[in-house]
Amino acid sequence: MSSAAPCTVLVTGGAGFIGSNLADRLAAEGHRVRIYDALTRPGVEDNLEWLVSRHGDRIEPAIGDIRDDTRLRQAILGVDAVFHFAAQVAVTTSLDDPRADFDINIAATFNLLEAIRRQNPATPVIFASTNKVYGDLADLGTHTTELGHEPAAPALARSGVSERQPLDFHTPYGCSKGAADQYVLDYARSYAMRTAVLRMSCIYGQRQMGTEDQGWVAHFLIRALQDQPITLFGDGRQVRDICDVADTCDAYLSIWRNIDKAAGRAFNWGGGPANAVSLLALIEEIGRITDRTPQIRFEDWRAGDQRWFVADTWTIDTTLALQPRTPWRDGVRGLAGWLAQSRGLPLKATDLSKQAAGLHHESMQVHGLSA
């Protein structure tokens, strides 16, 4: 179904970081958005209240645990598309409680696919996967440069990791998300369902809660704004291609609008080589934004941590004609302004005024207006 006409769209985990941003975009386009969320993460209630305050009855809360199969089957009744974000999202939590990680990430995704297959198999299902399906990428070989870890092959450093990289699940989280990823793809192959997968690198942006286990860009900013130390696990030279959530919503919406091109395919997604940055370089930039040097302390490496990951987004960019990503310095500065305003944290007035102007410009673009 084309997304041009008003539809009813289910967003599981829709009160979370990416889910709430996507729900906002969908509702702004005139769609009715059913938010299925257990509201267990601190702060997500605020995201849901924000959505309702902005869009009224276009937002339909459906509070429930993704593991509740009966409630989930009720939530998919009458929907025209499903964006599946509900998940256990932390490697550390998966190591502490692998059973819950399995139930949330694999079993619930399977139940969702089965419910869609039995009720309306033509409904698009777009799944939020992760770069962790590729494991720690130790086989690539890395060396350390002034810019951080870098793969041994210069061509790979220039292009990033493509979808041709073999899957290699590490940690219970990697296994559960990877298995769910493969179920979503196989339901397109085995049952001709319109399913697609977006394997995301590190996404940041407004409405990100930012904890030590998940949402590290926002977490670093919050710690720095509060003048608290930032803990780095490893040497801090890990490199990621960070990507603004607004660009990520563009990708999800484009997959839906072009679902017949995207069905049965997995796409790597992130900021790409132009937005590759080490943790230490990001902290240095945060110091410029906050006008103070952040405190840093180091701990041992975490299980399965990738020294380097940069997504090769050539496939999705060319298939769906997507625009270049937001430059990471601009996006991080914008997030800093939003965090300072929303949490009442100190930041230079000039940065806050720039952020306010950016928010106004983004709002105008979302609603198809010109400044």
N, C-alpha and C positions, 0 to 999 in steps of 0.2 A: 504494500500500500504506500502511495506517495505521502511524504510528510507535509505536502503543501496544504492539504485539507486538515481541519482540526481533528485530532485523534485522541484516544485515551492511551496514555503511555505509562507502563509500570516501570518504576525505578526502584529496584531493591537496594537497600542501603542508601536510600535517597535523601536522608538527613545528614549523611556524612559529607566529607570534604568535596570530592569530585561529584558525587551524586547530587548534592544540593546546588552546585553550580550548574550542572546539566539541567536539573529540574527548573531552575530559574530561567534558563534559555528556552526550554520547551514551553513553559507557561507564557513567556513573553511572546512567543510565536502564536499563541492562541490555543495550545493543546491543553487537555486536562491531564494532570500528572498525579498518578497514584503513588504515594510514597510508602513503601513497605520497609519498616525499620523497627528494630527492637529498642532503639533509643538507649542503649547501654553505655555508649562512649560518652564521657563527660563533654558537655558543650553542644552535642548534636540537637538537643531540645531547642537551643537558641537558633540553630539553622532552620529547623522546622517552623518555628514561630516567625522567623524572618521571611520564609517563603509564603506563609499564609498572609502575613501583613502586606506583602507586595502583590499577591495574586488572588487573594480571596478564595472563592470556591473552585478556582481552577486547580488548586492543590487539594488532594484528597488523602488525608493521612490514613494509613492502614497499619496500625501498630501491631507488630508480631515478630516472633523469632523465626529466622529463616529455616530453622530445623523443624518447625511446626508444619508438617505436610498438609494437614487439613486447612489451616489458615492460609497457607501459600496457594493452595488450589482455589480458594475463594478469591484471593487477590488477583489472580490472572483472568478471571471471568471478564469477558468483554474488552480485553485490551488489544490494541493494534500493534504494539511493539513492546519489547522488554529490554531494558538495560540492566544487566546484573552486576552490581557492585558489592552487595552484601557478602562479607567475608571475614575470616580471622586474618588479620593483616600483618602480624608481627612474627618474625623468626623466633625471637626469644620466647614468646607465648607458646608457639608450636612445640618448642623443646620442653617446656614445662608441662604442657597438657596436649600431647599429640592426639588423643582421642577426640577432644573437642575440636581441634583443628581439622581432623578428618571429617567429623560430622558436619561442620559448618561449610567447609570448602568443597568437599567431594560429594558427600551424601545429599546435601541440600541442593547442589547444582544438578545432580542426577535427577532428584525429585522434580525440580523445576522443568528440566527438559522433558521428562516423562509427562508431566501435567500439560505442557504446551503441545506435545505430540498427540495426546489423546483428545484435547479440547479443540485446538485450532493449529495444526502443524504449519500453516502458512505464516504464522506470526513471527516476525524477525526477533531473534534473540542475540544480543551483542554482549559479549562477556569481557570483563575487565581482568586480564591476566597480567603477568609480571615478567620482567627480565630474569627473575630467579629461575625460570624454567631452563635456563642455559647453564646452571650450576656456577661454580666459582671461576670458570674459564681459565683455569690454571694451565690447560694445554696450549693456550695461545702464547704463553711466555711473555713476561713483561720486564722492562727495565725502568729505572727511575731517572727522570729528567727534572729540570728546574720547574716544569709545569705539573709534575706528578708522575704517577705510574703511566706507562705507555706500552702498547703491545709491540712485540719484536718486529712484526711485519709493518713497515711504513704505510703500505696500501690500506691495511686494516685500520690504522690510526686515522687515516684521511677519510675513510668511508663509514666505519662503524660496523657493528655486528648485524648481519643480515638474517633473514628467516631461514637461510640454509645452514646456519650453525646447528650442530646436533644438540638435541635436548639432553640434559644431564641433571637430574633432580638432586639437590642437596638439601638436607634438613627436612623435618616433617612439613614445614611450610612450603618448601619447594616441591615436595612430592604431592601435596594436596592441591596446590594451585596448578601444577603441571598436569596432574591427572584430570582435574576439572577442565582445563584447557583442551585436552585431547578428547574428552567426552563431548564437549561442545562442537568440536570440529567433526567428530565421527557421526554425530546426529545429522549433520548436513550430508555426509557421505552415505550413511546407512538408510536414512529416512527422508532424504531430499528436503530437510528442513533448512530454513533461511537463517543460519547461524554464522557468526563471525567472532573473531578474537582479536583483541588489542593487547599486545604484550608491552606493558608500559615500563619506561625507565622512571626517573625520579620527578614527580609532578609537585609543583608548589603553587601557592596562590591564596587568594582571599578565602576565608572560612576554613582554613587549615588549622587544626588544633595544635599540632606540633608537639610530639612527645619524643623521648629518647629512643623509643622503639619504632616509631612511624611518623613520617612527616618531618624529616630532620632539617630541612631548610627553614621552615617556620620555627622549629625548636631552637635552632641556633640563634635566630633573630630574637626570639622571646627571651632567651637566656642573656643575650647581650644587652637588650633593652632594660632588663632588670638588674644589670651589672652582676650577673651570676656566672660562675665558670661553665664552660662548655667542655663536655667529655668527648674525646675522640677515641674510638676503638681501632687500634692499629696505629699506623704512622701518620695518618691524616693526609697522605698523598693519594688516597683513592680518588679516582676520577669518575664523574658521572655527567651525563648530558641532561641537565635539568631543564624542565619544560613548564611553561606557564599553563595554569589550568584553563584559561580562556582558549588557548590554542588546542588543548586536549579536548575541550567540548566541541570545537570545530571538527575535530577528527571523528568523534563519536557520532555527531549529527550527520556528517558526510557519509559515514558507513551506512547509517540508516537510510538516507536518501538514495544511496546507490547499492542497496542490499543485494540486488541480483548480480552485481559485479563482485561484491565482497563475500557472498555466501560461500561457506566452506573454506575460508582462508584465514590465516593468522597474519597479523601485521605487527612489525616492531615499531615502537613509538617512543619518541623522546625529543629532546632539543636538538639532537644531531651534533656532528663535530663542531659546528659554530658555537654551541652552547655547552661544550665540555669544560668542566672546571673541577679542580681538586677541592677537597674539603678545606684545606688550609687557605687556598686562594679565595674561597667563598668567605671564610672568616675574616680574611684581610679586607675584603670589600665591605663586609658588615662593619668593620672598624671605621671605614670611611663614612658610611651612612650614619652611624651612631655618634661619630666624632669622639670615640674612645676605643682603646685597644681591648678587645675581648680577652677574658681570662681563659686559658686552655689547660686541661689536664688530660693525660693519656692513660688508657687501659689496654689490656690484651685484645688481640684480634677476635672478632666474633666468628662463629662457625659459618662456613660457606660464603664469607664476604668476598666479593669480587674486587680485585685490585683496580680493575679498569672495566667500565662498561659504557659504551657509546652506541646508541641505536643507529643503524643504517635505515633511514626512513624513505629511501628512494622508492620502494615498492608502493607504499601507501600514498606518497606524495604524487607519483605519476598516475597511479590508478584513479585517484580521487581528486586530482588537481588541487592539492592543498597549498596554502601560502606558506612562506618561510615563517619560522618561529620567532616569537618575541625575544630580542636580545636579553640574555640572562641578567645583566646588570640593571637594565630598565625594569624587568619584572621583579627582581628581588627588592629594588628600591620601592616599587609600588607596594609590595607585600609589607615591607617595613612600615610604611605610612599607614596602611590599613590596620596592622597589629597595634601600632601606637594609639590610633584613634579608638579602636574597639576595646582596648584594654586599659586605656588611660595611662599609657606609659610615655615617658619623656622622649621626644625626638625633636630635632631642630625644626623650627617653624617653617623654614623654607622648604624642607622636605615634605611636611604636611600639606602645604599649599600646592606643591607639585602633584602630590597624590590625589588631592581633591579634584584638581583639574583633570587628572587621568581618569578618575572614576566617572566624572561627568562625560568625558569624551567616549568612554566605553559604553555608558548607558545610552548615549545617543546612537552609537553604532548598533547596539543590540536591537533598538527599536526602529532601525532603518532611517534615521534622521541625520542631517548634516549639521555640523557645528557652525 
